[in-house]
Amino acid sequence: MPSSRDKKGAAPAASKAKPPAPAPAAPAQPPADASASNAPAASASPPQPPAAPPAAGKAKTVHMTRDPELHPVGPHKADVHPEEVDNYAQHGWVRSE
């Protein structure tokens, strides 16, 4: 009597299953006039113009140094962004002109 298994003992391949159904479509966008209710009130301040770029095309920096005797491994000079001066000062840097 013939067997449904092949010579290696494996069961025959199952028929291919159907691919899953596509996901439902995204909900439609609300009408244009419906979004107007989410708009800011007319009393809101007008938008501000963007900040002007630096005049020379380079940000202003603060020149700082640190003592080579206390810190034998460099660097010993740095041009630091003004917002970072306090962070550098905590690690032995001092302003210099």
C-alpha positions as CSV (number, residue, x, y, z in Angstrom):
1,M,0.0,0.0,0.0
2,P,1.5,3.4,-1.0
3,S,2.3,5.9,1.7
4,S,1.7,9.6,1.7
5,R,5.2,10.1,3.0
6,D,8.2,10.4,0.6
7,K,11.3,8.2,0.9
8,K,12.8,10.3,3.6
9,G,9.8,10.0,5.9
10,A,8.7,13.6,5.7
11,A,5.1,14.5,5.3
12,P,4.0,16.0,1.9
13,A,4.2,19.8,1.7
14,A,1.0,21.5,2.8
15,S,-0.8,23.5,0.2
16,K,0.1,27.2,0.3
17,A,-2.1,29.2,2.6
18,K,-3.8,32.3,1.4
19,P,-2.0,35.6,2.1
20,P,-3.6,37.7,4.9
21,A,-6.2,40.2,3.9
22,P,-4.9,43.8,3.5
23,A,-5.3,46.1,6.4
24,P,-8.3,48.4,6.4
25,A,-7.9,51.8,4.8
26,A,-7.0,54.7,7.0
27,P,-10.0,56.9,8.0
28,A,-10.7,59.8,5.7
29,Q,-9.3,63.2,6.5
30,P,-11.8,65.6,8.2
31,P,-13.3,68.3,6.0
32,A,-11.2,71.4,5.6
33,D,-13.7,73.6,7.6
34,A,-13.5,71.1,10.5
35,S,-9.8,71.8,11.0
36,A,-10.5,75.6,11.3
37,S,-12.0,75.0,14.7
38,N,-8.5,73.9,15.8
39,A,-6.9,77.1,14.6
40,P,-5.4,79.5,17.1
41,A,-7.6,82.4,18.2
42,A,-7.3,85.7,16.3
43,S,-5.9,87.4,19.4
44,A,-2.7,85.3,19.2
45,S,0.5,87.3,18.7
46,P,1.8,87.4,15.1
47,P,4.7,85.1,14.2
48,Q,8.1,86.5,15.0
49,P,10.8,86.9,12.3
50,P,13.7,84.5,12.5
51,A,16.8,85.6,14.5
52,A,19.5,87.3,12.5
53,P,22.6,85.2,11.8
54,P,25.9,86.3,13.4
55,A,27.4,89.3,11.7
56,A,30.8,87.8,10.8
57,G,29.3,84.3,10.1
58,K,31.1,83.0,13.2
59,A,29.6,82.7,16.7
60,K,31.1,84.8,19.4
61,T,33.3,82.8,21.7
62,V,35.1,83.4,25.0
63,H,38.9,82.7,25.1
64,M,39.8,80.5,28.1
65,T,43.0,79.0,29.4
66,R,44.1,76.6,32.2
67,D,47.4,76.2,34.1
68,P,49.8,73.7,32.4
69,E,51.4,73.0,35.8
70,L,48.1,71.8,37.3
71,H,47.0,70.1,34.0
72,P,50.1,68.7,32.4
73,V,48.1,67.1,29.6
74,G,46.7,69.6,27.0
75,P,44.8,71.4,25.8
76,H,45.6,74.6,27.6
77,K,43.8,77.2,25.4
78,A,40.2,77.1,24.1
79,D,37.6,79.3,22.4
80,V,34.4,78.4,24.3
81,H,30.8,79.2,23.5
82,P,29.4,81.6,26.1
83,E,26.8,79.1,27.3
84,E,29.6,76.6,28.1
85,V,31.9,78.9,30.1
86,D,30.6,77.7,33.5
87,N,31.1,74.1,32.5
88,Y,34.7,74.8,31.6
89,A,35.3,76.8,34.7
90,Q,34.3,73.8,36.8
91,H,37.3,72.0,35.3
92,G,40.0,74.5,35.9
93,W,39.6,76.8,33.0
94,V,39.7,80.6,33.4
95,R,38.7,83.5,31.1
96,S,41.6,85.2,29.4
97,E,41.5,88.2,27.0
